């Protein structure tokens, strides 16, 4: 049976905003990776590991996984705690 994880990807270190942080991804887990005897690179016979599916909501991703008989794990996003700061706080303490 195919195994996958459903999650919202975190922003990269090169991003300052939260753009594209509302899409849910299905990422298939890799299995039985090996070494290519010709080049010595890591290889995999399962091409599903290269596939990421994007959905607009968690419910659509779950529905797709159930419909296609994919065993899935849901990773809930952690909420950011925003602390309001002002420039004057640098001089008050």
C-alpha positions as CSV (number, residue, x, y, z in Angstrom):
1,X,0.0,0.0,0.0
2,X,1.2,3.5,-0.8
3,X,2.2,5.7,2.2
4,X,2.0,9.5,2.2
5,X,2.0,12.5,4.5
6,X,-0.4,15.4,4.2
7,X,0.9,18.8,5.4
8,X,1.3,22.5,4.8
9,X,5.0,23.2,3.9
10,X,6.8,25.7,6.0
11,X,8.3,28.8,4.4
12,X,11.9,28.7,3.3
13,X,14.6,30.8,5.0
14,X,14.6,33.0,1.8
15,X,11.0,34.0,2.3
16,X,10.0,36.9,4.6
17,X,6.2,36.7,3.8
18,X,3.7,33.9,4.2
19,X,2.9,33.5,0.5
20,X,1.9,30.0,-0.7
21,X,1.5,28.9,2.9
22,X,-2.2,27.9,2.5
23,X,-1.7,24.9,0.2
24,X,-1.8,21.3,1.5
25,X,0.6,18.8,0.0
26,X,0.5,15.1,-0.4
27,X,4.1,13.8,-0.4
28,X,4.7,10.1,-0.9
29,X,7.3,8.3,1.3
30,X,10.3,6.8,-0.4
31,X,11.0,3.1,0.0
32,X,13.9,0.8,-0.8
33,X,16.4,3.4,-2.1
34,X,19.5,1.9,-3.5
35,X,22.8,2.8,-5.2
36,X,22.9,2.9,-9.0
37,X,25.7,0.5,-10.0
38,X,26.7,2.6,-13.1
39,X,27.0,6.1,-11.6
40,X,27.0,5.4,-7.8
41,X,24.0,7.8,-7.3
42,X,21.1,7.0,-5.0
43,X,18.2,5.7,-7.0
44,X,14.7,4.5,-6.4
45,X,12.5,2.3,-8.6
46,X,9.3,3.9,-7.3
47,X,8.6,7.2,-9.1
48,X,5.9,8.2,-6.7
49,X,8.6,9.6,-4.4
50,X,9.2,12.3,-7.0
51,X,5.5,13.4,-7.0
52,X,4.0,16.1,-4.8
53,X,0.3,16.8,-5.1
54,X,-1.1,20.3,-4.1
55,X,-4.6,20.9,-2.7
56,X,-6.4,24.0,-1.6
57,X,-7.8,22.3,1.6
58,X,-7.0,19.5,4.0
59,X,-10.4,17.9,3.3
60,X,-9.7,17.6,-0.4
61,X,-6.3,16.0,0.2
62,X,-7.8,13.5,2.6
63,X,-10.6,12.7,0.1
64,X,-8.1,12.1,-2.6
65,X,-6.0,9.8,-0.5
66,X,-9.0,7.8,0.6
67,X,-10.3,7.6,-3.0
68,X,-7.0,6.3,-4.2
69,X,-6.4,3.9,-1.3
70,X,-3.4,5.8,0.0
71,X,-2.3,5.2,3.6
72,X,-1.7,8.7,5.0
73,X,-0.5,10.6,8.0
74,X,-1.7,14.2,8.7
75,X,0.8,16.7,10.1
76,X,-1.0,19.7,11.5
77,X,0.7,23.1,11.1
78,X,1.9,24.8,14.2
79,X,0.5,28.3,14.7
80,X,2.9,31.2,14.8
81,X,2.9,33.3,18.0
82,X,3.3,36.9,17.0
83,X,4.8,39.3,19.5
84,X,4.1,42.9,18.8
85,X,7.2,45.0,19.1
86,X,8.1,48.6,18.7
87,X,11.3,50.4,18.1
88,X,11.0,52.2,21.5
89,X,11.2,48.9,23.3
90,X,14.9,48.8,22.6
91,X,15.5,51.8,24.9
92,X,13.0,51.1,27.7
93,X,14.8,48.2,29.3
